[in-house]
C-alpha cells in the first residue's frame, strides 16, 4: 500500500494533557479515532506522566503499531533567531552558529540538548529550536516499544505555524500559539521570523491578553501593521472575544478552524484547542 494511503496517528504531548488522533488517509482524510486525557494537579513541567500515558495508549488499539507524528508542547522547547551570515557556507556551520546563539540566551541549560535549524533561502533568517536530548530519546523509546514508526517530531510553535501559514500575512505581524502554562510568539518579517518569545503563563488569561496586545504594539510601524494572529484554546478565545466585543479588537485576530480537509497535524491541533 502506498504511504499516502496508510493511516496516521498524531499525538500532542504536554505537561497538562495528552491528545491523540488517528486519520484514515486517502483522497479525503477522515478522523477515525480521537483521545484526550488531562493530568490534574500538575505543578512542574516533567514529561514522565505524559509519556507514561502515551505509552499506555500506544499499547492499545487503534494506536498500536502506528505511523505517528508527535508534537511536543513549547514548555520543553527553546528558540532563537539565526540571522543570515554570508561567511557560513554549510548547514553544519549554520547549525553551530545557532547553538552559539542558544547558548548566549539560555546558557549551559541547553548545552546537551538536540538542536534543529529551519530551512530558508539565502539571505533569510532562520529559527533554531532546542529540545532536551533525554526527552527526545524517551519519546523515541516509547514509540519503539510499541512498534510505532515516528514520522515527525516537532515543537508546538513550529507545527502550529506550519498549520496556519496559509492564513497568515507574509510579514509585519505576530503569530502566537497558546497552551495551558505557556505562550510562544513569532514575529513575521520579510526575511522570515525576526523575533521569537516563549513565556510561562498562569491561569489569568486576561494578563496574557494584554501581553499579546503589547506584542502587537511593539511590531507596529503603521496602523495596518502589527496584527496578532492567535491560536488558542477555544474556551479562551470565546471568552476573550465576548469581552472585547469583536474577534479583531485590539489588533488581535483569533484564528478560526476551517471546514477544509485537514492533515494529521491540523486535526491534532484542532483536538488540542477543543480539549484545553
C-alpha positions as CSV (number, residue, x, y, z in Angstrom):
1,X,0.0,0.0,0.0
2,X,1.3,3.5,-0.9
3,X,2.3,5.6,2.2
4,X,-0.1,8.2,1.0
5,X,-3.0,5.8,1.9
6,X,-1.8,4.5,5.2
7,X,-3.4,5.7,8.4
8,X,-1.5,8.2,10.5
9,X,-1.7,8.9,14.2
10,X,-1.0,12.4,15.6
11,X,0.0,12.9,19.3
12,X,0.3,16.1,21.3
13,X,2.2,15.8,24.5
14,X,2.3,18.4,27.2
15,X,2.7,18.5,31.0
16,X,-1.0,19.1,31.3
17,X,-2.6,16.8,28.8
18,X,-2.3,14.3,26.0
19,X,-4.2,14.3,22.7
20,X,-4.3,11.6,20.1
21,X,-6.0,11.4,16.7
22,X,-6.0,8.7,14.1
23,X,-6.6,9.8,10.5
24,X,-7.8,7.5,7.8
25,X,-5.7,8.5,4.8
26,X,-6.8,8.9,1.2
27,X,-8.1,11.5,-1.2
28,X,-10.2,12.9,1.7
29,X,-8.6,12.1,5.0
30,X,-11.1,11.5,7.8
31,X,-10.9,11.2,11.6
32,X,-11.3,7.5,12.7
33,X,-10.3,7.8,16.4
34,X,-9.7,10.5,19.0
35,X,-8.5,10.6,22.6
36,X,-7.9,13.3,25.1
37,X,-6.6,12.9,28.6
38,X,-5.9,15.6,31.3
39,X,-3.4,15.5,34.1
40,X,-4.7,17.1,37.2
41,X,-2.6,18.6,39.9
42,X,0.5,19.2,37.7
43,X,2.9,21.5,39.4
44,X,6.0,21.2,37.3
45,X,7.0,20.6,33.6
46,X,8.1,17.0,34.0
47,X,7.4,14.8,30.9
48,X,7.2,11.5,32.7
49,X,3.5,11.5,33.4
50,X,2.6,12.4,29.8
51,X,5.0,9.9,28.3
52,X,3.7,7.2,30.6
53,X,0.1,8.0,29.4
54,X,1.3,8.0,25.8
55,X,2.9,4.6,26.2
56,X,-0.3,3.2,27.7
57,X,-2.3,4.4,24.8
58,X,0.1,3.1,22.2
59,X,-0.1,-0.3,23.7
60,X,-3.8,-0.4,22.7
61,X,-5.9,-0.4,19.5
62,X,-6.3,1.7,17.4
63,X,-3.0,3.3,18.3
64,X,-0.7,0.3,18.4
65,X,2.0,-0.1,15.7
66,X,1.0,3.1,14.0
67,X,2.8,5.6,11.9
68,X,2.9,8.6,14.2
69,X,3.6,12.3,14.2
70,X,4.3,13.8,17.6
71,X,4.1,17.5,18.7
72,X,5.7,18.5,22.0
73,X,4.5,21.4,24.0
74,X,6.5,24.6,24.0
75,X,7.2,24.1,27.7
76,X,10.0,21.9,26.6
77,X,11.4,23.9,23.7
78,X,13.8,26.8,23.4
79,X,14.1,29.1,20.4
80,X,16.5,31.6,18.9
81,X,16.6,33.6,15.7
82,X,19.6,33.0,13.5
83,X,20.5,35.9,11.2
84,X,21.9,35.2,7.7
85,X,25.7,35.2,7.7
86,X,27.3,35.2,4.3
87,X,30.5,33.5,5.5
88,X,28.7,30.4,6.8
89,X,28.6,28.2,3.8
90,X,27.2,24.9,5.1
91,X,24.2,23.7,7.1
92,X,26.7,22.4,9.8
93,X,28.2,25.8,10.2
94,X,24.8,27.5,10.4
95,X,23.7,24.9,13.0
96,X,26.8,25.5,15.0
97,X,26.1,29.3,14.9
98,X,22.5,28.5,16.0
99,X,23.9,26.5,19.0
100,X,26.1,29.5,20.0
101,X,23.1,31.8,19.9
102,X,21.0,29.5,22.0
103,X,23.9,29.3,24.5
104,X,24.1,33.0,24.7
105,X,20.4,33.2,25.6
106,X,19.9,30.2,27.8
107,X,23.4,29.3,29.0
108,X,24.6,25.8,29.9
109,X,21.0,24.7,30.4
110,X,20.7,23.8,26.7
111,X,24.3,22.5,26.3
112,X,23.3,18.9,25.9
113,X,20.1,19.4,24.0
114,X,19.2,18.4,20.5
115,X,19.1,21.3,18.1
116,X,17.4,21.7,14.7
117,X,17.5,24.7,12.4
118,X,14.9,25.7,9.8
119,X,15.3,25.7,6.1
120,X,15.4,29.1,4.4
121,X,16.6,30.7,1.2
122,X,19.9,32.6,1.1
123,X,19.6,36.0,2.8
124,X,16.7,35.0,5.1
125,X,16.8,34.5,8.8
126,X,16.3,31.0,10.3
127,X,14.9,29.8,13.6
128,X,16.8,27.3,15.7
129,X,14.9,25.1,18.2
130,X,16.4,23.1,21.1
131,X,14.7,20.2,23.0
132,X,16.3,18.1,25.7
133,X,18.1,15.1,24.2
134,X,16.7,13.0,27.1
135,X,13.2,13.9,26.3
136,X,13.6,13.1,22.6
137,X,15.2,9.8,23.4
138,X,12.3,9.0,25.8
139,X,9.8,9.8,23.0
140,X,11.6,7.6,20.6
141,X,11.8,4.8,23.1
142,X,8.1,4.8,23.8
143,X,7.4,4.7,20.0
144,X,9.9,1.8,19.5
145,X,8.5,-0.2,22.5
146,X,5.0,-0.2,20.8
147,X,6.0,-0.8,17.2
148,X,5.3,2.8,16.1
149,X,7.1,4.4,13.3
150,X,8.0,8.0,14.2
151,X,7.3,10.1,11.1
152,X,8.0,13.5,12.6
153,X,8.7,15.2,15.9
154,X,8.1,18.9,16.2
155,X,7.6,21.6,18.8
156,X,4.2,23.2,19.2
157,X,5.2,26.7,17.8
158,X,6.8,25.2,14.6
159,X,3.9,22.7,14.0
160,X,1.2,25.4,14.6
161,X,2.9,27.9,12.3
162,X,3.1,25.4,9.5
163,X,-0.6,24.5,10.0
164,X,-1.7,28.2,9.9
165,X,0.8,29.6,7.5
166,X,-1.8,29.8,4.7
167,X,-3.9,32.1,6.8
168,X,-1.1,34.5,7.8
169,X,0.4,37.6,6.2
170,X,3.9,37.3,4.9
171,X,5.3,40.0,7.2
172,X,4.5,42.7,9.7
173,X,2.5,40.5,12.1
174,X,2.8,38.2,15.1
175,X,1.8,34.6,15.2
176,X,1.0,33.3,18.7
177,X,0.3,29.8,19.9
178,X,-1.1,29.5,23.5
179,X,-1.3,26.4,25.6
180,X,-2.1,26.0,29.3
181,X,1.1,27.1,31.0
182,X,2.9,28.6,28.0
183,X,2.7,31.1,25.2
184,X,5.0,31.3,22.2
185,X,5.1,34.1,19.7
186,X,7.0,34.6,16.4
187,X,7.2,37.9,14.6
188,X,6.8,37.5,10.8
189,X,9.1,39.7,8.8
190,X,10.0,40.0,5.1
191,X,13.0,37.7,5.5
192,X,11.4,35.1,7.9
193,X,10.9,35.3,11.6
194,X,12.9,38.1,13.2
195,X,11.8,37.7,16.8
196,X,10.6,34.8,18.9
197,X,9.4,34.8,22.5
198,X,8.3,32.0,24.8
199,X,6.9,32.8,28.2
200,X,5.3,30.9,31.1
201,X,1.7,31.8,31.8
202,X,-0.7,31.2,34.6
203,X,-4.5,31.0,34.8
204,X,-5.0,34.7,34.5
205,X,-5.5,34.8,30.7
206,X,-6.5,38.5,30.8
207,X,-3.0,39.4,31.8
208,X,-1.6,37.3,28.9
209,X,-4.1,39.0,26.5
210,X,-2.5,42.3,27.5
211,X,0.9,40.8,26.7
212,X,-0.3,39.9,23.2
213,X,-1.5,43.4,22.6
214,X,1.9,44.7,23.8
215,X,3.5,42.4,21.2
216,X,1.3,44.0,18.5
217,X,2.3,47.5,19.5
218,X,6.0,46.5,19.5
219,X,5.6,45.2,15.9
220,X,3.6,48.2,14.6
221,X,5.1,50.8,12.3
222,X,1.7,51.8,10.8
223,X,-2.0,51.3,11.7
224,X,-2.4,48.4,9.3
225,X,0.6,46.6,10.7
226,X,1.3,44.7,13.9
227,X,-1.7,42.5,14.0
228,X,-1.5,39.5,16.3
229,X,-2.8,36.2,14.9
230,X,-3.7,34.0,17.9
231,X,-4.1,30.2,18.0
232,X,-5.6,29.4,21.4
233,X,-7.9,27.0,23.2
234,X,-11.5,27.6,22.1
235,X,-12.7,28.3,25.6
236,X,-10.1,31.1,26.0
237,X,-10.9,32.6,22.6
238,X,-14.6,32.6,23.1
239,X,-14.3,34.4,26.5
240,X,-11.8,36.9,25.1
241,X,-13.9,37.7,22.0
242,X,-17.1,38.2,24.1
243,X,-15.2,40.5,26.5
244,X,-13.7,42.6,23.6
245,X,-16.9,42.6,21.5
246,X,-15.1,41.7,18.3
247,X,-12.8,38.9,17.1
248,X,-10.3,41.6,16.0
249,X,-10.5,44.0,18.9
250,X,-7.2,45.5,20.0
251,X,-5.3,44.2,16.9
252,X,-6.0,40.5,17.9
253,X,-7.2,38.1,15.3
254,X,-8.3,34.8,16.7
255,X,-7.7,32.1,14.1
256,X,-10.8,30.1,13.2
257,X,-10.9,26.5,12.1
258,X,-12.0,26.0,8.5
259,X,-14.1,23.2,7.0
260,X,-11.3,22.3,4.7
261,X,-9.8,18.8,4.7
262,X,-7.2,18.5,7.4
263,X,-3.8,17.0,7.6
264,X,-3.0,14.8,10.6
265,X,-1.3,17.6,12.5
266,X,-4.0,20.1,11.7
267,X,-6.6,17.8,13.1
268,X,-4.5,17.1,16.1
269,X,-4.2,20.9,16.7
270,X,-8.0,21.2,16.5
271,X,-8.4,18.4,19.1
272,X,-5.9,20.2,21.3
273,X,-7.7,23.5,21.1
274,X,-11.0,21.9,21.9
275,X,-9.7,19.9,24.8
276,X,-7.8,22.7,26.6
